[in-house]
C-alpha cells in the first residue's frame, strides 16, 4: 500500500503595520549641578542639527538681541546651552519666550480603571473606612497630551528629561520638551501633571485691557516678567527657589494630592475660568464659551490665517472644536458608566462633563487608542505622551516626523 504525500499548506501572514513615530531621546538632568552646566552633556547630541536649523527658523528675531529671561537660573541655563551648542543666546531667549504662544495641542485627563502600574501603600479610604473616590479603588486620572504646530524643523529637538536632585538620585520630575527650551510645556511629578495649550482669545474689550495685555507680552519678551511656561516650571518643581535645592524630603512628601480630578483653566492675562471633572476633561485651542458660539472661533482663525508667520495656527484653531468633539465621542464610546459610584450617577451633569460618559472609566489601552486616533494625532503632531501623576511617571511617549503621516 502506498500513500501519496500530503501537500503542505501554505500559510501567509501580513506584516504588522509599523507604529508611526519613534522613541523620544531621554536624558537625565542633575539639578545639583550649576545651572550653566546642567545641559552640557545633552548638547553634543543636537549640535549638528540645532545651529543652522534654529538660526534659519528664528533669524527674523535676531534683531531683537534678547539677552535674558525673567528667572536668573533659567537665563544661566540658556547661557550654558548657548556655549555648549553654539546657538546665539538671543535666539534661545526668543525661542523660550515666544514658543508658548504658538502651540496647538491636545490635553486631557481620563479616569483609568485598569492597565496602570499598581501603587503600594496608597490609602484610598477616609478615617471612617469609606472610599474617598470611586467604588474602584484602583482607578485614577491619567493625563494624555499631544503637541501640535507647524514648525517642522524643531521636531528633531524633542527630548524627554528626567530631573534628579543629586547624582544617582530618584527622579523628582519628568518633562517632554525641546532641547534648548527651559520652561515646561508638558511635565509630571508625583501628585501633579500639567500641559500648556495655545489660547487664541484674549480680553481686549477696552483700550486699557488691550494695552495691559500687550504691555504684559512686551515685559515677558524683554525678560521683566515670567512666561507662562516658566510659571508651570515652578509649579512642577514645587519650589519657590525654582528648581535648585538639595532637600531630599521633596522626593517623597506623602501620598500624591490632586489625583481625583482633572482641571482646565481658560486663563487670560487678568482673568480666567476653571473647569473640573472627576472622570474626563479635554482642552484644545478654544475656550468653553466658544463651543456655544463657534462663529467667534472662525473669526479668530481668519485673523490668524492673515498673520505672518501663521505657523499653521489658523488650521489648528479652525479644527479645534471638531477635534475636541471627536475626543469626547471616543471617550463616550470607551467609557463604562456602570463602574462609577452611585453618588456620581445621582450628580447632575454640568458643562464640564460630556454626555453619557460623565461617570465612566476606561482602560489604559483605551487611552492609547484614543491618543493614536487620526483626528487626535495628525501631521502637525510633534509628540504625544501619557502621564500618570499618581506615580510621577511618563507611561508612554512618541515623537513624530513629517513623513510619519502620509
C-alpha positions in Angstrom: 0.0 0.0 0.0 1.3 3.4 -0.9 0.2 6.7 0.2 0.5 10.0 -1.7 2.3 12.8 0.1 0.1 15.3 1.8 0.8 18.7 0.4 1.9 21.2 3.0 -0.5 24.0 3.5 0.9 27.4 2.6 0.5 30.0 5.3 1.0 33.6 4.7 0.8 36.4 7.2 0.6 40.1 6.6 3.4 42.1 8.2 2.4 44.1 11.2 1.9 47.8 10.4 4.8 49.9 11.6 3.9 52.1 14.5 4.3 55.7 13.4 7.0 57.8 15.1 10.0 56.8 17.2 11.0 56.8 20.8 11.9 60.1 22.3 15.6 60.6 23.3 15.8 60.5 27.1 18.3 62.3 29.3 18.8 62.9 33.0 19.3 66.5 34.3 21.1 66.8 37.7 19.7 69.9 39.5 22.6 69.9 41.9 24.8 71.0 39.1 25.3 74.7 38.4 22.6 76.0 36.0 25.1 76.8 33.2 26.4 73.2 33.1 23.2 71.1 33.5 22.5 70.6 29.9 26.1 70.4 28.6 26.0 66.6 28.3 23.0 66.8 26.0 24.3 69.4 23.6 26.6 67.1 21.6 23.6 65.1 20.6 22.0 68.1 18.9 24.8 70.4 18.0 24.9 69.4 14.3 21.2 69.9 13.7 20.4 72.7 16.0 22.7 75.5 14.9 21.6 76.1 11.3 18.0 74.9 11.8 17.3 77.2 14.7 19.2 80.1 13.2 17.2 79.8 10.0 13.9 79.4 11.9 14.3 82.4 14.1 16.6 84.6 12.0 13.9 87.3 11.8 14.1 87.6 15.6 17.9 88.1 15.7 17.5 91.9 15.6 15.7 91.8 18.9 19.0 91.0 20.7 17.3 89.3 23.5 19.7 88.5 26.4 17.7 87.0 29.2 14.5 85.6 30.6 12.9 86.6 33.9 14.4 83.9 36.1 18.2 84.2 36.6 18.6 80.4 36.9 16.8 79.9 33.6 19.0 82.6 32.0 22.1 80.8 33.3 20.8 77.5 31.8 20.3 79.2 28.5 23.8 80.7 28.6 25.2 77.2 29.2 23.2 75.7 26.4 24.4 78.5 24.1 28.0 77.9 25.0 27.7 74.1 24.5 25.6 74.2 21.3 26.9 77.3 19.5 23.4 78.8 19.2 23.4 82.5 19.9 21.8 83.4 23.2 19.3 85.8 21.8 17.8 83.1 19.6 17.4 80.8 22.6 15.8 83.5 24.5 13.4 84.2 21.7 12.6 80.5 21.4 11.7 80.4 25.1 9.6 83.5 25.4 7.7 83.1 22.1 7.1 79.3 21.8 4.3 79.1 24.3 2.1 81.4 22.2 2.3 79.2 19.1 1.3 75.7 20.3 -1.8 73.9 19.2 -2.3 70.9 21.4 -4.5 68.2 22.9 -4.6 68.0 26.6 -7.0 65.8 28.6 -7.5 63.8 31.8 -9.2 60.4 31.8 -10.1 58.2 34.7 -8.5 54.8 34.1 -9.6 51.7 35.9 -7.2 49.0 34.6 -3.8 48.6 33.0 -1.9 51.0 35.2 1.1 50.2 37.5 0.0 49.2 41.0 0.6 51.8 43.7 1.7 50.3 47.1 0.7 51.9 50.3 -1.7 54.3 48.7 -4.5 55.0 51.1 -7.9 55.2 49.4 -10.2 55.2 52.5 -11.1 58.1 54.8 -10.9 57.9 58.6 -14.3 56.1 58.7 -13.1 53.4 56.3 -15.2 54.8 53.4 -14.0 55.1 49.9 -13.0 58.7 49.2 -13.3 58.3 45.4 -14.7 55.8 43.0 -16.0 52.3 44.0 -13.0 51.0 42.1 -10.1 51.9 44.5 -7.6 51.3 41.8 -8.9 53.9 39.3 -7.2 57.2 38.9 -6.7 60.0 36.5 -4.1 59.9 33.7 -3.1 62.8 31.5 -2.9 62.5 27.7 -1.1 65.1 25.6 -0.2 65.8 22.0 1.8 68.9 21.0 0.9 70.1 17.5 2.1 73.0 15.4 3.7 73.8 12.1 7.4 74.3 12.9 8.7 71.1 11.4 12.5 72.0 11.8 12.3 71.7 15.6 10.8 68.2 15.6 14.4 66.8 15.8 14.9 68.7 19.1 12.2 66.7 21.0 13.6 65.3 24.2 12.4 63.6 27.4 14.1 64.9 30.5 14.3 63.2 34.0 15.3 65.6 36.7 17.2 64.4 39.8 18.4 66.4 42.8 21.7 64.6 43.2 23.7 62.1 41.1 22.0 58.7 41.1 19.0 60.1 43.0 15.4 59.3 42.3 13.6 61.2 39.5 11.6 64.1 41.0 10.0 65.3 37.8 9.9 64.5 34.1 9.2 66.6 31.0 8.7 66.2 27.3 10.1 69.3 25.7 12.6 70.6 23.1 16.3 70.8 23.8 17.1 74.5 24.4 13.7 75.2 26.0 13.9 75.6 29.8 10.2 76.2 30.6 7.7 73.5 30.9 5.2 72.6 28.2 4.5 69.0 29.3 5.5 67.6 32.7 4.7 65.3 35.6 5.8 64.7 39.1 4.3 62.7 41.9 1.0 64.3 42.6 0.8 66.6 39.6 0.9 66.5 35.8 0.4 69.6 33.6 0.5 70.7 30.0 0.2 74.1 28.2 -2.1 74.8 25.2 -2.2 77.8 23.0 -5.2 80.0 23.6 -6.2 82.4 20.8 -8.7 84.5 22.7 -7.8 87.5 24.9 -10.0 90.1 26.6 -9.3 93.3 24.6 -12.8 94.7 25.1 -11.4 98.1 26.4 -8.4 100.2 25.4 -7.0 99.6 28.9 -7.2 95.8 28.6 -5.6 95.8 25.2 -2.8 98.0 26.5 -2.4 95.8 29.6 -2.2 92.6 27.6 0.4 94.0 25.1 2.4 95.5 27.9 2.5 92.1 29.6 3.6 90.5 26.4 6.4 93.0 26.0 7.6 92.6 29.6 7.8 88.8 29.1 9.7 89.1 25.8 12.2 91.5 27.4 12.7 89.4 30.5 10.9 91.5 33.1 8.1 89.0 33.7 7.8 85.3 33.8 6.4 83.5 30.8 3.6 81.0 31.5 5.9 78.1 30.8 8.3 79.4 33.5 5.3 79.6 35.9 4.5 76.0 35.1 8.1 75.1 35.8 7.8 76.5 39.3 4.6 74.5 39.9 6.2 71.3 38.6 9.3 71.6 40.8 7.2 72.8 43.7 9.9 75.1 44.9 9.9 78.9 45.4 13.6 78.8 44.5 12.6 77.2 41.2 14.5 74.0 40.6 17.5 74.3 42.8 17.8 72.6 46.2 19.2 69.5 47.8 16.2 68.8 50.1 15.8 65.0 49.7 12.4 65.2 51.5 11.0 66.9 48.4 11.2 63.5 46.7 8.5 61.9 48.9 6.1 64.2 50.6 3.4 61.6 51.5 0.5 60.5 49.3 0.1 62.4 46.0 -2.6 65.1 46.1 -5.0 66.1 43.3 -5.4 62.6 41.7 -9.2 62.7 42.0 -9.9 65.2 39.2 -8.7 67.0 36.1 -8.6 70.7 35.8 -8.6 73.0 32.7 -8.0 76.7 33.1 -9.1 79.1 30.3 -6.6 81.7 31.6 -6.3 85.2 30.3 -4.0 88.0 31.4 -6.2 89.3 34.2 -8.9 86.7 34.5 -9.8 83.1 33.8 -12.3 80.3 34.2 -11.5 76.9 35.9 -13.3 73.7 34.8 -13.0 70.4 36.7 -14.2 66.8 36.3 -13.6 63.6 38.3 -13.7 61.5 35.2 -12.9 63.2 31.9 -11.9 66.6 30.7 -10.3 67.8 27.5 -8.8 71.0 26.3 -7.8 72.1 22.8 -7.3 75.6 21.4 -10.5 77.3 22.3 -12.5 78.3 25.4 -15.5 76.5 26.7 -17.6 79.5 25.7 -16.6 79.1 22.0 -18.5 75.8 21.9 -21.7 77.8 22.2 -20.6 80.4 19.7 -18.4 78.7 17.1 -18.6 81.7 14.8 -16.3 83.6 17.2 -13.6 81.0 16.8 -14.0 81.2 13.0 -13.3 84.9 13.1 -10.1 84.3 15.2 -8.9 81.6 12.8 -9.3 84.0 9.8 -7.3 86.6 11.7 -4.5 84.0 12.4 -4.5 83.0 8.8 -3.6 86.5 7.8 -0.8 86.7 10.3 2.9 86.3 9.3 4.2 83.8 10.1 1.0 81.8 10.8 2.8 78.7 12.0 -0.3 76.7 10.9 -2.1 78.1 13.9 -5.2 79.0 11.8 -5.8 75.4 10.9 -5.3 74.2 14.4 -7.8 76.8 15.7 -10.3 76.1 12.9 -10.4 72.4 13.7 -10.1 72.8 17.5 -13.9 72.3 18.0 -14.0 69.3 15.7 -11.1 67.6 17.4 -12.5 68.1 20.9 -15.9 66.7 19.7 -14.0 63.7 18.3 -12.2 63.1 21.6 -15.5 63.5 23.5 -17.1 60.9 21.3 -14.2 58.5 21.6 -14.4 58.8 25.4 -18.1 58.2 25.4 -17.8 55.1 23.3 -15.0 53.7 25.5 -16.2 54.6 29.0 -18.1 52.2 31.2 -20.7 54.2 33.2 -21.6 51.2 35.2 -18.2 51.3 37.0 -19.0 54.6 38.6 -20.3 55.2 42.1 -24.0 55.8 42.8 -23.1 59.2 44.2 -21.7 60.2 40.8 -24.7 58.8 38.9 -27.0 60.9 41.0 -25.0 64.0 40.5 -26.4 66.4 37.8 -24.2 66.6 34.8 -22.6 70.0 34.4 -20.9 71.8 31.5 -17.6 70.2 32.3 -18.7 66.6 31.6 -19.6 65.2 28.2 -23.0 63.4 27.8 -23.4 59.7 28.8 -19.7 59.4 29.9 -19.9 61.7 32.9 -19.4 58.8 35.3 -17.3 56.3 33.4 -13.8 54.9 33.4 -11.6 53.5 30.6 -8.5 51.3 30.4 -5.0 52.3 29.6 -5.3 50.6 26.3 -8.3 52.8 25.5 -6.3 55.9 26.3 -3.5 54.8 23.9 -6.1 54.0 21.2 -7.7 57.5 21.7 -4.4 59.4 21.5 -3.5 57.5 18.3 -6.7 58.3 16.6 -6.0 60.1 13.2 -8.1 63.1 14.2 -6.2 63.5 17.5 -2.7 62.6 16.4 -2.1 64.2 13.0 0.6 65.6 10.6 1.1 68.6 12.8 1.9 66.5 15.9 5.4 66.7 17.1 5.0 64.3 20.1 2.4 62.5 22.2 2.6 61.4 25.8 0.5 59.8 28.5 1.4 60.7 32.1 0.5 59.2 35.5 0.6 61.8 38.3 0.0 59.1 40.9 3.4 57.6 40.2 5.0 60.8 38.7 5.9 58.9 35.5 5.5 59.2 31.8 3.8 55.9 30.9 4.1 56.3 27.1 5.6 58.7 24.7 6.3 59.0 21.0 7.9 61.6 18.7 6.9 62.1 15.1 8.5 63.2 11.8 6.7 64.7 8.9 6.8 61.5 6.8 5.1 59.5 9.6 1.8 60.9 8.3 1.2 60.1 4.6 
